[in-house]
Structures are given as C-alpha cells and as structure tokens.
Amino acid sequence: MNFEKVLYSDLGLNNKEINLLSKCENFGQLNHNYKNLITYLEDETFLDELNYKDNIRLVIVKEELKNDLKHEYIVKDEPQTIFWTLYDAYSKQNKSKVNTSIGKNNFISEKAYLADKNVIIGNNCKIFENVVIKEGVEIGDNTTIEANSVIGADGFQIKKTIYGVKHIKHNGKVKIGNNVTIGVLNNIHKGFMGMDTVIEDFAATDSHVHIAHNAKIGKRVTLASGTTLSGYVDIGEDVFVGIHAIFTPRVSICKGSFVGGGALVSKGCSIPTTYLAARSRIKDFVR
C-alpha cells in the first residue's frame, strides 16, 4: 500500500494536516503512554481524560469537539475510521527486512515453515512438523515448538476503514525467551500498535493455547491445554493456569497466583490470588 497515496488521494489530507501527522511518533489509544501520540476522539465521553494526557500530540476529532481540545487536531466526520485507515496503511509500509537468522545445533523439521525475513532463532531449539513462524518472531536458546503451532500471525483487530471493514495489520513482534516449551496447536499473535507479545524464560504451554496480541507471559508460567489469553493480558512469574481458563482483555495477574481449570479471569490482582471456576463454590473464588 502506497502511504502517500492514502494520505493525499484517498484521505484527501492537505499539506498542513500532513505536516501535523509528521510530528507524531506513535499511534495509540488512551491506555497507551507513548510519546507524541496520534489518537482519535468520537464524543465527549473521554474528552477530559484525553486533555489530561500530555503524551498526545495530535487528535483526529469531529468539528463540534475541536474547541474543547487542548491538543492539536485534524477535523474529520468519522475520526475512528480515519485513524484505523492511517494505522493500517502505516503498518503495511515496506520497512527494513533482514534475512532470517538461525543459530547452531537446531532441529527444524523439513515440514516446518519459517519466513525468510525478520526471524531470529537461537541455539539448540526444536521446531517440529507443520509449525509456521512468520516475520517478526524472535526465539531464544533451548526452546521447543511442538507440531502445528502458528507463531506471529496478525491478531484479531477488525475495524472500519475508508475501504470498508478490514483486518488491521499488526506491526509488532513475538519474543520468546530461553528454555520455553510451546505445545501443539498453539496460536501466538504478534504485537500491535507499538507493543510486542512476550513469553519469558522457562514458560510452558500445553496444547491448544491461544495467546493474543501484546500479551506478556512471565518466567516459569505454565498454561494448561485450552487456555485463552485476550489482548494485553499480563501474567506474572510462577503462575499456574489450569485447563480451559479464559482471560479477558487487559487483566494483570500477580506472580505466584493460581488459576484453576475453567476459570473466567476478568479482574486482575496485585497480590498472589487463587482464581477458581464459579461452580467450585470455594470461598476464595475471585469474581
């Protein structure tokens, strides 16, 4: 996708608006703290919170809200649509690519697929049949990826753009540490909007585990079969997660916590906590 064509022809931005865009360093929403951020505002709901944040450089906003903003702005009738159009086009630009790097003493099945650009694999790794490793994946030493897992696919971001509803391109990475075990049929999405998906040393996943964009898995975490992590979930060190547990977006779990099988985790914790499924009727169940 030609980024300049999107800016000038498809979006019809003028030189002043494009100059404002050029001063921005990152795309993001209110939960992001990057410097010189471009974001959007659809209504008054988040106006006060947005004005309070000094990391925001530019806001795409409706005409009726521009005078209430404390930031520079671009006026558009559908700010969110314009924002996602810009981000998707930016993410699809041809960026620098380096040849895939593979360390020593690795076993990589002939039936595995590794992208030939922007993949780094350390030493003494094992990658089994039908594993797919896409661009933007970094793997440390002594790590095993079992059969039929997909590492580095785009996450699930379906947004309205000026071209219609689209699956938005992800431009982050998946970073897997040392001595990690990834089970069969895992799906690990790459990072999104300036962040990476991270799995730290000695973590282990069982079969059929789904790890969404921007999740962070701490050291020595164990994820049993069927675990589902939504976007931005942060699991601290030494946490055990039981079979078919589900984490809703943006929850943070303290190190040393225990999540039982079938639990729905929608509330984070700052001290070690036990999460159990509602049907267990245990007094320390966390709603």
Residue pairs with C-beta under 8 A, 6 or more apart in sequence:
1 88
1 89
1 92
1 93
3 89
3 90
3 93
6 85
6 86
6 89
7 13
7 18
7 21
7 86
7 89
8 18
10 85
10 162
10 163
11 82
11 85
11 86
11 162
13 21
13 74
17 74
20 58
20 72
20 74
21 38
21 58
21 74
21 86
23 36
23 57
23 58
24 36
24 37
24 38
24 57
24 58
25 34
25 35
25 36
25 37
25 57
26 32
26 34
26 35
26 36
26 37
26 38
26 193
26 194
27 37
27 38
27 39
27 83
27 86
27 87
27 90
27 193
27 194
28 34
28 37
28 38
28 39
28 193
28 194
29 39
29 193
30 39
30 46
30 49
30 50
30 53
31 232
31 250
32 39
32 193
32 194
33 55
34 55
34 194
35 55
36 55
36 57
37 55
37 56
37 57
37 58
38 56
38 57
38 58
38 59
38 60
38 83
38 86
39 50
39 56
39 58
39 59
39 60
39 83
40 59
40 60
40 61
40 79
40 80
40 82
40 83
41 47
41 50
41 59
41 60
41 61
41 62
41 65
41 69
41 79
42 62
42 79
42 80
43 62
43 65
44 65
44 68
47 65
47 68
47 69
50 56
50 59
50 69
50 71
51 68
51 69
51 70
51 71
56 71
57 71
57 72
58 71
58 72
58 73
58 74
59 69
59 71
59 72
59 73
59 74
59 79
60 73
60 74
60 76
60 79
60 82
60 83
61 69
61 73
61 74
61 75
61 76
61 79
62 75
62 76
62 77
62 79
63 75
63 77
66 73
66 75
74 82
76 82
78 160
80 159
80 160
81 160
81 161
81 162
82 162
84 159
84 160
84 161
84 166
84 168
85 161
85 162
85 163
87 168
87 193
88 159
88 161
88 166
88 168
88 169
90 171
91 168
91 169
91 170
91 171
92 169
95 171
97 117
97 118
97 135
98 117
98 118
99 116
99 117
100 114
100 115
100 116
100 117
100 118
100 119
100 120
100 121
101 119
101 120
101 121
102 108
102 114
102 121
103 121
103 122
103 123
103 124
103 125
103 141
104 123
104 124
105 123
105 124
106 121
106 123
106 124
106 125
106 126
106 127
107 125
107 126
107 127
108 114
108 121
108 125
108 127
109 127
109 128
109 129
109 130
109 131
109 147
111 129
111 130
112 127
112 128
112 129
112 130
112 131
112 132
112 133
113 131
113 132
113 133
114 121
114 127
114 133
115 133
115 134
115 135
115 137
115 152
117 135
118 135
118 136
118 137
119 133
119 134
119 135
119 136
119 137
119 138
120 137
120 138
120 139
121 127
121 133
121 139
122 139
122 140
122 141
122 142
122 143
122 178
123 141
123 142
124 141
124 142
125 139
125 141
125 142
125 143
125 144
125 145
126 143
126 144
126 145
127 133
127 144
127 145
128 144
128 145
128 146
128 147
129 147
129 148
130 147
130 148
131 145
131 146
131 147
131 148
131 149
131 150
131 151
132 149
132 150
132 151
132 152
132 153
133 139
133 145
133 151
133 152
134 150
134 151
134 152
134 153
134 190
135 152
136 152
136 171
136 172
136 173
136 174
136 190
136 191
137 151
137 152
137 173
137 174
137 176
137 190
138 173
138 174
138 175
138 176
139 145
139 176
139 180
140 176
140 177
140 178
140 179
140 180
140 201
141 178
141 179
142 178
142 179
143 176
143 177
143 178
143 179
143 180
143 181
143 182
144 180
144 181
144 182
145 151
145 182
145 186
146 181
146 182
146 183
146 184
146 186
146 207
147 184
147 185
148 184
148 185
149 182
149 183
149 184
149 185
149 186
149 187
149 188
150 186
150 187
150 188
151 174
151 176
151 182
151 186
151 188
152 173
152 174
152 188
152 189
152 190
153 187
153 188
153 189
153 190
154 167
154 168
154 169
154 170
154 189
154 190
155 170
155 189
155 190
155 192
155 212
155 213
155 231
156 167
156 189
156 212
157 167
157 168
157 170
157 192
157 213
158 165
158 166
158 167
158 168
159 165
159 166
159 168
160 166
168 192
170 189
170 190
170 191
170 192
170 213
171 191
171 192
171 193
172 190
172 191
172 192
172 193
172 194
172 195
172 196
172 197
172 213
172 214
173 190
173 191
173 196
173 197
174 188
174 189
174 190
174 191
174 196
174 197
174 198
174 199
175 196
175 197
175 198
175 199
176 182
176 188
176 199
177 198
177 199
177 200
177 201
177 202
177 203
177 219
178 201
178 202
179 201
179 202
180 199
180 200
180 201
180 202
180 203
180 204
181 203
181 204
181 205
182 188
182 199
182 205
183 204
183 205
183 206
183 207
183 208
183 209
183 225
184 207
184 208
185 207
185 208
186 205
186 207
186 208
186 209
186 210
186 211
187 209
187 210
187 211
188 197
188 199
188 211
189 197
189 211
189 212
189 213
190 196
190 197
190 213
191 197
191 213
191 214
192 213
192 214
192 231
193 214
195 213
195 214
196 214
197 211
197 212
197 213
197 214
197 215
197 216
198 215
198 216
198 217
199 211
199 217
200 216
200 217
200 218
200 219
200 221
200 237
201 219
201 220
202 219
202 220
203 217
203 218
203 219
203 220
203 221
203 222
203 223
204 221
204 222
204 223
205 211
205 222
205 223
205 227
206 223
206 224
206 225
206 226
206 227
206 243
207 225
207 226
208 225
208 226
209 223
209 225
209 226
209 227
209 228
209 229
210 227
210 228
210 229
211 217
211 229
212 229
212 230
212 231
212 233
212 249
213 231
213 232
214 231
214 232
215 229
215 230
215 231
215 232
215 233
215 234
215 235
216 233
216 234
216 235
217 223
217 229
217 235
218 235
218 236
218 237
218 238
218 239
218 255
219 237
219 238
220 237
220 238
221 235
221 236
221 237
221 238
221 239
221 240
221 241
222 239
222 240
222 241
223 229
223 241
224 240
224 241
224 242
224 243
224 244
224 245
224 261
225 243
225 244
226 243
226 244
226 245
227 241
227 243
227 244
227 245
227 246
227 247
228 244
228 245
228 246
228 247
229 235
229 247
230 246
230 247
230 248
230 249
230 250
231 249
231 250
232 249
232 250
233 247
233 249
233 250
233 251
233 252
233 253
234 251
234 252
234 253
235 241
235 247
235 252
235 253
236 252
236 253
236 254
236 255
236 256
236 257
237 255
237 256
238 255
238 256
239 253
239 255
239 256
239 257
239 258
239 259
240 258
240 259
241 259
242 259
242 260
242 261
242 262
242 263
243 261
243 262
244 261
244 262
245 259
245 260
245 261
245 262
245 263
245 264
245 265
245 275
246 263
246 264
246 265
247 253
247 265
248 264
248 265
248 266
251 265
251 266
251 267
251 268
252 268
252 269
253 259
253 265
253 268
253 269
253 273
254 268
254 269
254 270
254 271
254 272
254 273
255 272
256 272
257 269
257 272
257 273
257 274
257 275
258 272
258 273
258 274
258 275
259 265
259 274
259 275
260 274
260 275
260 276
260 277
260 280
261 277
262 277
262 279
263 275
263 276
263 277
264 277
264 278
265 275
265 286
266 287
267 286
267 287
269 286
273 284
273 286
274 282
274 284
274 285
274 286
275 285
275 286
276 282
276 284
276 285
276 286
277 285
278 285
